[in-house]
Each structure stands twice: as C-alpha cells, then as structure tokens.
Amino acid sequence: MNIFLLGIDIAKNVFQLHGVNQAGKAVLKKRIKRDKLPDYVANLTPCTIVMESCGGANYWARVFQRSGHAVKLISPQFVKPFVKTNKNDANDAEAIIEAASRPSMNFVPIKHVEQQDIQCVHRIRSRIVKNRTALINEIRGLNLEYGVTIPLGASKVKNLLLDIIANESNELTPMTRVMMQELYDELVDIEIRLKNLERKIKHICKQNEACSRILKIPGVGELTATAIIAAVSNPDEFKNGRHMSAWLGLVPRQSTSGDKQVLLGISKRGDRYLRTLLIHGARAALTHYKNTDNDYGHWLIKKKATLSFNKAAVALANKNARIIWSLLKTGKEFDSNSQQVAA
C-alpha cells in the first residue's frame, strides 16, 4: 500500500484515516481507536500526514514526526468547503486530503512543546483576568443594591471594599458584610495568582533571546513578546512581514469587483488574543512614545496627524507585527532609524 497523503480526522477516542496515492486515488479508509493509532501510523511507509488544526493536533503532529512522517496542519475553515455531502468522519478525512492537495493552500505552523508551555501560561492568565473582571462587576453590582457605589477600576474596588464592610452607617446587613468579606478574600487570591503568572512570564522573557530583542520595540511588552514566541514557531512560515500582519488580521478586508476596489475594516482573522495585545500596546506607544528624532518617531507623528487615534493604533500594530517578523527572521536588534521602520 503506497500512501502519498494521509488525512486524519482527529477526535478524543476514535480517528478516521483517509489515504491516497500519488495519483490521488483512495487506497486507505480506516477507522481506528486512539490507543492503536501511534503504532499503526509508525508501521506505515513515511508519507505526508495532514490534519485539521484543532485540539490535540500539535501533540499528534509531534508523535507522527517521531515516526518519520512529514506533518501538515490546516485551518478548519479551509477544510469545510471540501466536504462533499453529509458531515461525518469519513467525509471530513477525505476533505482534509482535498484541501491539502491544493498548491495554494496555507498551512498552520506546528507548535513545539516549549511554545505550548508559554501558551498555557497565557491562556490560564486570560481566564483568571476574566474571572477577576466578573468578580469585580459582581461586587460593584451587589453593593449598588444597598445604595453603595464603588468607582470603576480593580484597584479602587479592592482598596474601598474593606472600608465599606467596616462602615456601619451604610445599609449593608450583617449577612451581606460576611459575604462581601468572602468576595474580598477571593479577589485577593485572584490577584496573587495573577502576580505569580506575570512573574513566570517575565522569567520566560529573560530566558528567551528573541523576546529580549522584541521588547525593544515601542508598544511591545512581556505579554506580547512571549505570546509572539508561543504563536510563531518559525518566521520562515511567512513570506514577509506583511504576510504575518495579514495572518494576524491586521490588514483591511477587501470588497472588489471589476475596477471598483473598496477597503473595509481590518479582517480580524487569526489569533485574536495576539492581535489584541499588539493593538493595546500600540495605543500605549502612541500616547507615551516621545522620541521624535528618528524614523519611528516621525512615522508616529505622521499617523497621529492624519488618522484617528484608533486607526493610528491599528496601523502601528500592523507596523510592529512586520518589525517583529523582521527581527525574528534576521536575528538583528531593533533600530528606530533602520529600514525596518520605513513607511
């Protein structure tokens, strides 16, 4: 059995395999359980294995690579148009092969274990930040029912809540005061967990040479730098910096017909978390970057003068993404007067 391309529809317990030869003819259609999959694939003649980029895909990619196979990952949105009839595992596996056979197909980089470790820290931190926001909103909302208003801001809530609990002149009941104390303790615990995660992120930044170079770009902090390293395994996956910024969804959507070309808002494709970090960092750089005696500073002044603040922030996020790609590709240091920052 000469398999050229092997599509695998991965799941939790049962996997569907669809293999084709070099002529594109199906030579394998098999359903196999999770515990038997590694040995089965290891016994196959080395071929190219293609999977959708979803939960567990990076793990299986590493397993198959250790068996001598080449592995490619495809975004599910590019596989869906090739599902011919009803959606089932067999048709999904065949659609993966059809998508992978297209010469213009874009593939998703495979993450290393170290990248997944960093990504794990970021995802846990994001969840805890959401939990903190929900808790603060709950504290403010519950106090409002008793006529007690708390200003916006996590630090203000934390600083004022104990005084509110101790103030016997407000309308909080004894039972409510006990519950507010419990919510305060929960908020303190969340803050401690966040600080521990931020210390881990800072440690990762110090240990990673690429992060240290990226940090010199205005608007790029430890969160953004480590998130970039976790997301981009190899800068060679992108043709150039513009390709990377498009991958992050920082380029305009197009609505073109004939000679009429219309550019809309940014596409918002790709990694939403990373795009958010870049844009928030760009907002900070637009506000606080004061060095105007270099090409980077001249560019910022021009954009602030000709665009609204939010548009200028997105434009700067796009530029920073391209600069990051250049630094990762060349291994050079950031220079605010170099060709890296040219308009």
C-alpha positions in Angstrom: 0.0 0.0 0.0 1.7 3.1 -1.3 0.3 6.1 0.6 1.3 9.6 -0.6 -1.1 11.7 1.5 -2.8 10.6 4.7 -5.6 12.7 6.1 -6.6 12.1 9.7 -9.8 13.4 11.3 -8.7 13.5 14.9 -11.1 13.2 17.9 -10.9 12.2 21.5 -11.2 8.4 21.1 -11.9 7.4 17.5 -9.9 8.6 14.5 -10.8 8.4 10.8 -8.0 7.8 8.2 -8.1 8.5 4.5 -5.1 7.8 2.4 -4.4 8.5 -1.3 -1.6 7.5 -3.6 0.4 10.0 -5.7 -2.3 9.9 -8.4 -4.9 11.0 -5.9 -6.7 7.6 -5.8 -8.0 6.5 -2.4 -6.0 3.4 -1.1 -6.9 3.5 2.6 -10.2 4.2 4.5 -9.9 3.1 8.1 -11.4 3.9 11.5 -9.1 3.4 14.4 -9.1 3.9 18.2 -6.8 6.3 20.0 -4.6 3.7 21.7 -3.8 1.9 18.5 -3.2 4.9 16.3 0.5 5.6 17.1 1.6 2.0 16.4 -0.5 1.9 13.2 1.0 5.1 11.8 4.5 4.1 12.9 4.3 1.0 10.7 3.3 2.9 7.6 5.8 3.9 4.9 6.8 7.5 5.6 4.3 9.9 3.9 2.8 13.3 4.4 0.1 13.3 7.1 -2.4 16.2 7.2 -4.8 17.1 10.0 -7.1 20.0 10.9 -5.5 22.4 13.4 -7.6 21.8 16.5 -7.3 20.5 20.0 -4.6 17.8 20.2 -3.3 18.4 16.7 0.2 19.7 17.8 0.6 16.6 20.1 -0.2 14.2 17.3 2.0 16.1 14.9 5.0 15.5 17.2 4.1 11.8 17.6 3.9 11.3 13.8 7.1 13.3 13.2 8.9 11.0 15.5 7.8 8.1 13.3 9.5 9.7 10.3 6.4 11.3 8.7 6.0 14.8 7.4 3.1 16.5 9.1 1.0 19.5 8.0 -1.9 21.2 9.8 -4.8 23.0 8.0 -7.2 25.6 9.5 -10.7 24.0 9.7 -12.1 27.0 7.8 -10.2 25.9 4.7 -11.3 22.3 5.0 -15.0 22.9 5.3 -15.6 23.9 1.7 -14.3 20.5 0.5 -16.8 18.4 2.5 -18.8 16.9 -0.4 -22.1 15.7 1.1 -23.1 15.0 4.7 -20.7 15.8 7.5 -19.2 12.7 9.0 -15.7 11.5 10.0 -15.1 9.7 6.7 -16.1 12.8 4.6 -14.1 15.1 6.9 -10.9 13.0 6.4 -11.4 13.0 2.6 -12.0 16.8 2.7 -8.7 17.2 4.5 -6.9 15.4 1.7 -8.7 17.5 -0.9 -7.8 20.7 0.8 -4.1 19.7 1.3 -3.9 18.8 -2.4 -4.4 22.4 -3.4 -1.0 24.0 -4.3 -2.0 27.4 -2.9 -3.2 26.1 0.5 -1.9 27.8 3.6 -0.8 25.6 6.4 -0.7 26.2 10.2 2.8 26.1 11.8 3.3 23.2 14.3 4.0 24.3 17.8 6.9 22.9 19.9 6.3 21.8 23.5 8.0 24.9 24.8 5.6 27.1 22.8 2.7 25.2 24.2 4.0 25.8 27.7 4.1 29.5 27.1 0.7 29.4 25.5 -0.6 27.5 28.5 0.5 30.3 30.9 -1.2 32.9 28.7 -4.5 31.0 28.5 -4.6 30.5 32.2 -3.8 34.2 32.8 -6.6 35.2 30.4 -9.1 33.1 32.2 -8.1 34.5 35.6 -8.4 38.1 34.3 -11.9 37.3 33.0 -12.8 35.8 36.4 -11.4 38.9 38.2 -13.5 41.2 35.9 -16.6 39.1 36.6 -15.9 39.2 40.3 -15.4 42.9 40.4 -18.6 43.5 38.4 -20.5 41.3 40.9 -19.1 43.2 43.9 -20.0 46.5 42.4 -23.5 45.3 41.4 -24.3 43.8 44.7 -23.2 46.8 46.7 -25.2 49.1 44.4 -28.4 47.2 45.5 -27.7 48.5 49.0 -27.0 52.1 47.9 -23.2 51.7 48.0 -21.4 52.9 44.8 -17.9 51.8 44.0 -15.8 53.6 41.3 -14.5 51.7 38.3 -11.1 50.0 38.5 -9.9 46.8 40.1 -7.6 48.7 42.5 -10.3 51.0 43.7 -12.7 48.1 44.4 -10.0 46.3 46.3 -9.0 49.4 48.3 -12.5 50.5 49.2 -14.3 47.2 49.8 -12.8 46.7 53.3 -13.9 50.3 54.3 -17.4 49.6 53.0 -17.6 46.4 55.0 -16.4 48.2 58.2 -18.7 51.2 57.7 -21.8 50.5 59.8 -23.5 53.7 58.6 -24.3 52.1 55.2 -27.3 49.7 54.6 -25.3 46.5 54.3 -26.8 43.8 56.5 -24.6 41.6 58.8 -25.0 38.7 56.4 -24.1 40.8 53.4 -21.0 42.0 55.2 -19.8 38.5 55.7 -20.4 37.6 52.0 -18.5 40.8 51.0 -15.6 39.8 53.1 -15.6 36.4 51.3 -15.6 38.1 47.9 -12.8 40.4 49.1 -10.7 37.3 50.1 -11.5 35.8 46.7 -10.3 38.9 44.9 -7.1 39.0 46.9 -6.5 35.3 46.0 -7.0 36.0 42.3 -4.6 39.0 42.5 -1.9 36.7 44.0 -2.4 34.1 41.2 -2.2 36.8 38.6 1.1 38.2 40.0 2.6 34.6 40.1 1.7 34.1 36.4 3.1 37.5 35.5 6.4 36.6 37.3 6.5 33.4 35.2 6.0 35.4 32.0 8.8 37.8 33.0 11.1 34.9 33.7 10.3 33.4 30.3 11.1 36.8 28.7 14.5 37.0 30.4 15.4 33.4 29.3 14.4 33.9 25.7 16.9 35.8 23.5 14.2 36.6 20.8 11.9 38.0 23.5 14.6 40.4 24.6 15.0 41.8 21.1 11.3 42.1 20.5 10.9 44.0 23.9 12.8 47.0 22.5 10.0 47.8 20.0 7.8 50.6 21.4 4.4 49.2 22.4 5.7 45.6 22.9 5.8 44.3 26.5 6.5 41.0 28.1 2.9 39.7 27.4 3.1 40.5 23.7 6.7 39.2 23.3 6.0 35.8 24.9 2.7 35.5 23.1 4.5 36.1 19.7 7.1 33.4 20.6 4.3 31.0 21.5 2.4 31.6 18.3 5.2 31.9 15.7 7.4 28.8 15.7 9.3 29.8 12.6 9.3 33.2 10.8 10.1 31.3 7.5 6.4 30.2 7.6 5.6 33.7 6.3 6.8 35.2 3.0 7.4 38.6 4.6 6.2 40.9 7.4 3.1 41.9 5.5 2.1 38.2 5.3 2.5 37.9 9.1 0.4 41.0 9.7 -2.3 39.6 7.4 -2.1 36.3 9.3 -2.9 38.3 12.5 -5.9 40.0 10.9 -4.3 43.5 10.9 -4.9 44.3 7.2 -8.1 45.6 5.6 -10.8 43.4 4.3 -11.5 43.9 0.6 -14.7 44.1 -1.4 -13.5 44.3 -5.0 -15.5 43.9 -8.2 -14.1 44.8 -11.6 -12.4 48.2 -11.4 -14.0 49.1 -8.2 -11.8 48.5 -5.1 -13.2 49.0 -1.6 -11.1 48.6 1.5 -13.1 47.9 4.7 -12.1 47.4 8.3 -9.4 45.0 9.4 -10.1 41.4 8.6 -9.7 40.2 12.3 -8.6 36.8 11.1 -6.1 34.7 13.0 -5.1 34.9 16.7 -7.5 37.3 18.4 -5.5 37.4 21.6 -2.3 38.3 20.0 -3.9 40.9 17.8 -5.5 42.5 20.9 -2.1 42.6 22.7 -0.5 44.3 19.7 -3.3 46.9 19.3 -3.3 47.7 23.1 0.5 48.0 23.0 0.2 50.4 20.0 -2.2 52.6 21.9 0.3 52.9 24.8 3.1 53.7 22.4 1.0 56.4 20.6 0.4 58.0 24.0 3.8 57.7 25.7 6.5 57.4 23.0 8.2 60.8 23.0 11.4 60.3 20.9 10.6 62.1 17.7 14.2 62.4 16.4 14.2 59.1 14.5 12.3 57.4 11.6 10.0 55.6 14.0 9.0 58.8 15.8 8.5 60.7 12.5 6.2 57.9 11.4 4.1 58.1 14.6 3.7 61.8 14.3 2.5 61.5 10.7 -0.1 58.8 11.6 -1.4 60.7 14.6 -1.8 63.8 12.4 -3.6 62.1 9.5 -5.6 59.3 11.2 -8.0 59.0 14.2 -6.4 57.6 17.3 -7.8 54.0 16.9 -6.9 53.8 13.2 -3.4 55.0 14.0 -3.2 52.3 16.8 -4.1 49.6 14.3 -1.6 51.0 11.8 1.1 50.9 14.4 0.1 47.4 15.4 0.5 46.3 11.8 3.9 48.0 11.6 5.1 46.4 14.8 4.0 43.0 13.6 6.1 43.5 10.4 9.1 44.7 12.5 8.7 41.7 14.8 8.9 39.4 11.8 12.0 41.1 10.5 13.7 40.8 13.9 12.8 37.1 14.2 13.9 36.4 10.6 17.2 38.3 10.6 18.2 38.0 14.3 19.0 41.7 14.3 18.3 44.3 17.1 15.6 46.9 16.8 16.8 50.2 15.3 14.4 53.1 15.2 16.3 54.6 12.3 16.7 51.4 10.2 14.9 50.2 7.1 12.8 48.0 9.4 10.7 51.0 10.4 10.4 52.6 6.9 6.9 53.6 5.9 
